Amino acid sequence: MKQCIENPNDVNWPAYWAERLEGKTNKDWDKAAQGFFKRTRKDDYNDALFDMLILSENDTVLDVGCGEGSITIPLSKKVKNVIGLDSSPKMLEYLEKRAHENNADNIETILKPIEEIKYEEIGNVDVVVCSRSLNGIIPIEDVLCELDKIANKYVFITIFGPENKKIEKDFEKELGKKTEDFPDYNYFFNILFNMGIYANVQRFDLNNYREYDSIAEAMDNGKFRLDLYNDKEKELLKEYLERILTYDSKTEKYYNVKDKADWIMVWWKK
C-alpha cells in the first residue's frame, strides 16, 4: 500500500536529491580539461542560454563551475566583470589561456569546489550563472542558499532535462547496465520552493544534433564515462557508435538525430 503524503511541502527533497547521487563517481575534471578546451561546441546551447539571460553592460557576474570558459568568455563581452569559479586547476588554466587569446581582461578566477561557496568569501554580484554545473552537487540546498545571497539581481541555473543522454542510456542498456541518472529537475524546483524561492522553469528549445569528425571523437567527447569502461566495453562502444551514427559525405561528419542536448533553465529574480 502506497503511503500518502498529506503535505508535499513536508517532503525532504534535498535528502531524495542526495540519495539519487549516492555512489556516483566524480569525474576527473583536470583530466577532461584538455578535451573540453579543444572541442568546439556543436550544439545551439550557448545561443539558447544567452537568449534567456538578463544582463546589462554594467553587471558583475559569477560563473559557477566555469570550466574552460565556454560561457565565461562570451559573458565577459556582455558585462563589466566576470568571476569564474571552478574546482579544477587545469580548467582554470585553460580559461585564463582562452581569456588571453580573446583579450578578455575583465575575468577573475577562483579555485574552489562549488560545495564550498560562501557568501562571506565572494560577496555580492549582480547575476549568478550556473551553466550545467549543479547536477552532481550533493549539499544542494546549502549551495543554493549561498548563491541566492550572492546575487543582487538574478540567478540562472541550467540542469539536465528529462531526455538528456539518450544514446548513452541506450548503449548502457545494451551492456545490461542500469543507468543511474542524476536527480530530475522536479526535485530541484521543489527544493527551491521549500526554501521560499519561487523559480521560473523553461525548457531549452534545441534543434541541432551533435556532429563528430570521427568515431573516435564521438567516443571521447565527454558524454561517455570512458574512465569507468573496461577494454571490452570500450570496444563495444566503438561498435555501437559505428552502428548508430550516420556519415554525411557533404559535411564529412558523423551524426545521430537523437543525439541532442536536453536542458532546463531554472531562474529567479531577487
BAKOL-693381 format. One record per residue (C-alpha): x, y, z; residue in three letters. Coordinates in nm, 4 decimals. Layout:
<pts>
- X_Y_Z_ALA;
...
</pts>
This chain:
<pts>
- 0.0000_0.0000_0.0000_MET;
- 0.1383_0.3386_-0.1003_LYS;
- 0.1916_0.5908_0.1737_GLN;
- 0.0019_0.9145_0.1191_CYS;
- 0.1743_1.2427_0.1944_ILE;
- -0.0669_1.4949_0.3391_GLU;
- 0.1518_1.7946_0.2591_ASN;
- 0.4010_1.7684_-0.0325_PRO;
- 0.5870_2.0645_0.1160_ASN;
- 0.6922_1.8381_0.4032_ASP;
- 0.8895_1.6090_0.1668_VAL;
- 1.2642_1.6215_0.2333_ASN;
- 1.3613_1.6938_-0.1264_TRP;
- 1.7319_1.7557_-0.0519_PRO;
- 1.7514_1.4063_0.1011_ALA;
- 1.5964_1.2497_-0.2099_TYR;
- 1.8367_1.4517_-0.4254_TRP;
- 2.1374_1.3275_-0.2236_ALA;
- 2.0070_0.9694_-0.2360_GLU;
- 1.9958_0.9780_-0.6174_ARG;
- 2.3586_1.0932_-0.6226_LEU;
- 2.4827_0.8365_-0.3713_GLU;
- 2.7658_0.6245_-0.5088_GLY;
- 2.8184_0.8322_-0.8220_LYS;
- 3.1857_0.8643_-0.9131_THR;
- 3.3134_1.2175_-0.9520_ASN;
- 3.4648_1.2949_-1.2880_LYS;
- 3.8346_1.3847_-1.3088_ASP;
- 3.7887_1.7358_-1.4460_TRP;
- 4.1626_1.8034_-1.4652_ASP;
- 4.1943_1.5042_-1.6956_LYS;
- 3.8923_1.6136_-1.9014_ALA;
- 4.0045_1.9764_-1.9333_ALA;
- 4.2156_1.9418_-2.2458_GLN;
- 3.9346_1.7700_-2.4369_GLY;
- 3.6876_2.0406_-2.3354_PHE;
- 3.9329_2.3107_-2.4404_PHE;
- 3.9993_2.1558_-2.7807_LYS;
- 3.6406_2.0734_-2.8699_ARG;
- 3.4193_2.3273_-3.0394_THR;
- 3.0617_2.3164_-2.9133_ARG;
- 2.8480_2.1781_-3.1947_LYS;
- 2.5023_2.2370_-3.0471_ASP;
- 2.2976_2.5542_-3.0076_ASP;
- 2.3111_2.5532_-2.6271_TYR;
- 2.5077_2.8776_-2.5965_ASN;
- 2.2661_3.0692_-2.8197_ASP;
- 1.9664_2.9423_-2.6212_ALA;
- 2.1358_3.0235_-2.2903_LEU;
- 2.2225_3.3810_-2.3829_PHE;
- 1.8739_3.4362_-2.5220_ASP;
- 1.7390_3.3710_-2.1699_MET;
- 1.9983_3.5541_-1.9578_LEU;
- 1.9078_3.9052_-1.8423_ILE;
- 2.2286_4.1069_-1.8447_LEU;
- 2.3423_4.4668_-1.8699_SER;
- 2.6826_4.6040_-1.9623_GLU;
- 2.7440_4.7268_-1.6050_ASN;
- 2.6694_4.3912_-1.4391_ASP;
- 2.9118_4.1785_-1.2419_THR;
- 2.8598_3.8037_-1.2920_VAL;
- 2.9651_3.4902_-1.1037_LEU;
- 3.0052_3.1943_-1.3411_ASP;
- 2.9798_2.8869_-1.1170_VAL;
- 3.1564_2.5765_-1.2466_GLY;
- 3.3025_2.7825_-1.5284_CYS;
- 3.5274_2.5072_-1.6645_GLY;
- 3.7483_2.6106_-1.9531_GLU;
- 3.5452_2.9224_-2.0267_GLY;
- 3.2906_2.8271_-2.2937_SER;
- 3.0363_3.0516_-2.1163_ILE;
- 3.2758_3.2808_-1.9268_THR;
- 3.4366_3.4297_-2.2376_ILE;
- 3.1113_3.5310_-2.4138_PRO;
- 2.9804_3.6603_-2.0775_LEU;
- 3.2874_3.8830_-2.0449_SER;
- 3.1941_4.0561_-2.3722_LYS;
- 2.8474_4.1495_-2.2440_LYS;
- 2.9104_4.2639_-1.8854_VAL;
- 3.1515_4.4682_-1.6746_LYS;
- 3.3266_4.1854_-1.4868_ASN;
- 3.3050_3.8072_-1.4574_VAL;
- 3.4271_3.5820_-1.1776_ILE;
- 3.4859_3.2253_-1.2947_GLY;
- 3.4755_2.9684_-1.0153_LEU;
- 3.5834_2.6070_-1.0627_ASP;
- 3.7391_2.3219_-0.8636_SER;
- 3.9801_2.2178_-1.1416_SER;
- 4.3162_2.3982_-1.1668_PRO;
- 4.3565_2.2678_-1.5210_LYS;
- 4.0184_2.4032_-1.6288_MET;
- 4.1084_2.7465_-1.4916_LEU;
- 4.4455_2.7297_-1.6650_GLU;
- 4.2679_2.6798_-1.9981_TYR;
- 4.0166_2.9530_-1.9117_LEU;
- 4.2982_3.2004_-1.8497_GLU;
- 4.4614_3.0976_-2.1780_LYS;
- 4.1331_3.1463_-2.3630_ARG;
- 4.0800_3.4834_-2.1928_ALA;
- 4.4253_3.5969_-2.3085_HIS;
- 4.3529_3.4841_-2.6647_GLU;
- 4.0262_3.6836_-2.6604_ASN;
- 4.1748_3.9945_-2.4920_ASN;
- 3.9268_3.9461_-2.2075_ALA;
- 4.0893_4.1332_-1.9202_ASP;
- 3.7724_4.1601_-1.7098_ASN;
- 3.7783_3.7992_-1.5829_ILE;
- 3.8836_3.6898_-1.2354_GLU;
- 3.9176_3.3226_-1.1400_THR;
- 3.8608_3.1461_-0.8090_ILE;
- 3.9816_2.7900_-0.7460_LEU;
- 3.7178_2.6371_-0.5194_LYS;
- 3.4732_2.3456_-0.5178_PRO;
- 3.1135_2.4510_-0.5735_ILE;
- 3.0208_2.2788_-0.2478_GLU;
- 3.2402_2.5293_-0.0593_GLU;
- 3.0933_2.8509_-0.1992_ILE;
- 3.0344_3.1064_0.0758_LYS;
- 2.8777_3.4491_0.0521_TYR;
- 3.1255_3.5799_0.3104_GLU;
- 3.4184_3.4986_0.0771_GLU;
- 3.2708_3.6103_-0.2548_ILE;
- 3.0426_3.8969_-0.1609_GLY;
- 2.7717_4.0287_-0.3904_ASN;
- 2.7498_4.0205_-0.7682_VAL;
- 2.4595_4.1264_-0.9850_ASP;
- 2.3980_3.7932_-1.1606_VAL;
- 2.4865_3.4321_-1.0788_VAL;
- 2.5081_3.1863_-1.3693_VAL;
- 2.5389_2.8112_-1.3082_CYS;
- 2.5607_2.6575_-1.6532_SER;
- 2.5452_2.2761_-1.6436_ARG;
- 2.7312_2.2705_-1.3128_SER;
- 2.4933_2.1759_-1.0282_LEU;
- 2.3623_1.8345_-1.1367_ASN;
- 2.6096_1.6412_-0.9207_GLY;
- 2.6245_1.8663_-0.6145_ILE;
- 2.5098_1.6791_-0.3032_ILE;
- 2.4674_1.9634_-0.0453_PRO;
- 2.2408_2.1319_-0.2968_ILE;
- 2.0254_2.3288_-0.0513_GLU;
- 2.3292_2.4834_0.1179_ASP;
- 2.4792_2.5829_-0.2175_VAL;
- 2.1532_2.7335_-0.3443_LEU;
- 2.1198_2.9339_-0.0235_CYS;
- 2.4682_3.0834_-0.0716_GLU;
- 2.4068_3.1594_-0.4411_LEU;
- 2.0823_3.3358_-0.3551_ASP;
- 2.2678_3.5531_-0.1019_LYS;
- 2.5432_3.6364_-0.3525_ILE;
- 2.3114_3.7515_-0.6329_ALA;
- 2.1736_4.1062_-0.6233_ASN;
- 1.9506_4.0726_-0.9300_LYS;
- 1.9156_3.7249_-1.0837_TYR;
- 2.0197_3.3613_-1.0527_VAL;
- 2.0211_3.1462_-1.3680_PHE;
- 2.0785_2.7699_-1.3465_ILE;
- 2.0675_2.5015_-1.6150_THR;
- 2.0184_2.1360_-1.5228_ILE;
- 1.9525_1.8137_-1.7119_PHE;
- 1.6193_1.7771_-1.8882_GLY;
- 1.4165_1.4514_-1.8973_PRO;
- 1.5526_1.3371_-2.2356_GLU;
- 1.9195_1.4023_-2.1726_ASN;
- 2.1780_1.1421_-2.2801_LYS;
- 1.9510_0.9290_-2.4984_LYS;
- 2.2176_0.7420_-2.6933_ILE;
- 2.4311_0.6940_-2.3822_GLU;
- 2.1399_0.5333_-2.1968_LYS;
- 2.0642_0.3092_-2.4955_ASP;
- 2.4257_0.1898_-2.5011_PHE;
- 2.4329_0.1084_-2.1306_GLU;
- 2.1071_-0.0817_-2.1751_LYS;
- 2.2833_-0.2963_-2.4365_GLU;
- 2.5610_-0.3590_-2.1838_LEU;
- 2.2996_-0.4738_-1.9356_GLY;
- 2.3764_-0.1827_-1.7064_LYS;
- 2.1142_0.0302_-1.5396_LYS;
- 2.1896_0.3950_-1.5979_THR;
- 2.1792_0.5721_-1.2641_GLU;
- 2.0681_0.9120_-1.3826_ASP;
- 2.1006_1.2388_-1.1984_PHE;
- 1.8057_1.3701_-0.9956_PRO;
- 1.5239_1.5067_-1.2093_ASP;
- 1.4664_1.8804_-1.2382_TYR;
- 1.1402_1.8490_-1.0437_ASN;
- 1.3490_1.7689_-0.7326_TYR;
- 1.5382_2.0918_-0.7943_PHE;
- 1.2233_2.3010_-0.8350_PHE;
- 1.0719_2.1603_-0.5154_ASN;
- 1.3913_2.2202_-0.3172_ILE;
- 1.3765_2.5860_-0.4201_LEU;
- 1.0030_2.6068_-0.3482_PHE;
- 1.0524_2.4798_0.0063_ASN;
- 1.3302_2.7380_0.0501_MET;
- 1.0806_3.0108_-0.0365_GLY;
- 1.2298_3.0680_-0.3825_ILE;
- 0.9577_3.0593_-0.6487_TYR;
- 1.1567_2.9985_-0.9638_ALA;
- 1.0712_3.0141_-1.3310_ASN;
- 1.1249_2.6937_-1.5297_VAL;
- 1.1796_2.6832_-1.9051_GLN;
- 1.2981_2.4018_-2.1288_ARG;
- 1.5565_2.4857_-2.3918_PHE;
- 1.4336_2.4533_-2.7492_ASP;
- 1.7465_2.2965_-2.9000_LEU;
- 1.7380_2.1731_-3.2579_ASN;
- 2.0954_2.0967_-3.3510_ASN;
- 2.2188_1.7427_-3.3084_TYR;
- 2.5829_1.6815_-3.2316_ARG;
- 2.8325_1.6143_-3.5094_GLU;
- 3.1693_1.4403_-3.4947_TYR;
- 3.4743_1.4285_-3.7199_ASP;
- 3.5304_1.0604_-3.6418_SER;
- 3.4056_0.7646_-3.4373_ILE;
- 3.6976_0.8237_-3.2012_ALA;
- 3.5778_1.1788_-3.1358_GLU;
- 3.2233_1.0521_-3.0727_ALA;
- 3.3640_0.8159_-2.8096_MET;
- 3.5890_1.0677_-2.6416_ASP;
- 3.3621_1.3698_-2.6247_ASN;
- 3.2878_1.3823_-2.2536_GLY;
- 2.9419_1.2232_-2.2690_LYS;
- 3.0541_0.8640_-2.2226_PHE;
- 3.2326_0.7725_-1.8978_ARG;
- 3.5284_0.6030_-2.0642_LEU;
- 3.7132_0.6058_-1.7314_ASP;
- 3.4534_0.3593_-1.5978_LEU;
- 3.4552_0.1240_-1.9004_TYR;
- 3.6894_-0.1736_-1.9373_ASN;
- 3.8616_-0.2527_-2.2683_ASP;
- 3.5834_-0.4868_-2.3814_LYS;
- 3.3162_-0.2237_-2.3088_GLU;
- 3.5143_0.0401_-2.4978_LYS;
- 3.5293_-0.1913_-2.7994_GLU;
- 3.1539_-0.2487_-2.7731_LEU;
- 3.1031_0.1276_-2.7561_LEU;
- 3.3032_0.1703_-3.0765_LYS;
- 3.0901_-0.0933_-3.2497_GLU;
- 2.7711_0.0684_-3.1155_TYR;
- 2.8647_0.4123_-3.2489_LEU;
- 2.9655_0.2683_-3.5846_GLU;
- 2.6173_0.1145_-3.5999_ARG;
- 2.4057_0.4119_-3.4908_ILE;
- 2.5939_0.7079_-3.6364_LEU;
- 2.5342_0.8197_-3.9943_THR;
- 2.8132_0.9639_-4.2071_TYR;
- 2.7235_1.2715_-4.4125_ASP;
- 2.9512_1.2863_-4.7157_SER;
- 2.8671_1.6553_-4.7716_LYS;
- 2.9698_1.7759_-4.4260_THR;
- 3.2131_1.4858_-4.3694_GLU;
- 3.0642_1.4447_-4.0218_LYS;
- 2.9059_1.1611_-3.8225_TYR;
- 2.5706_1.2245_-3.6517_TYR;
- 2.2564_1.0751_-3.4998_ASN;
- 1.9360_1.2808_-3.4878_VAL;
- 1.8637_1.1533_-3.1329_LYS;
- 2.1985_1.2851_-3.0109_ASP;
- 2.0772_1.6223_-2.8855_LYS;
- 2.1213_1.8019_-2.5567_ALA;
- 1.8208_1.8454_-2.3276_ASP;
- 1.8466_2.1220_-2.0693_TRP;
- 1.6139_2.3059_-1.8335_ILE;
- 1.6610_2.6677_-1.7279_MET;
- 1.5618_2.7433_-1.3692_VAL;
- 1.5872_3.1116_-1.2772_TRP;
- 1.4577_3.3674_-1.0361_TRP;
- 1.4682_3.7421_-0.9741_LYS;
- 1.5807_3.8642_-0.6348_LYS;
</pts>
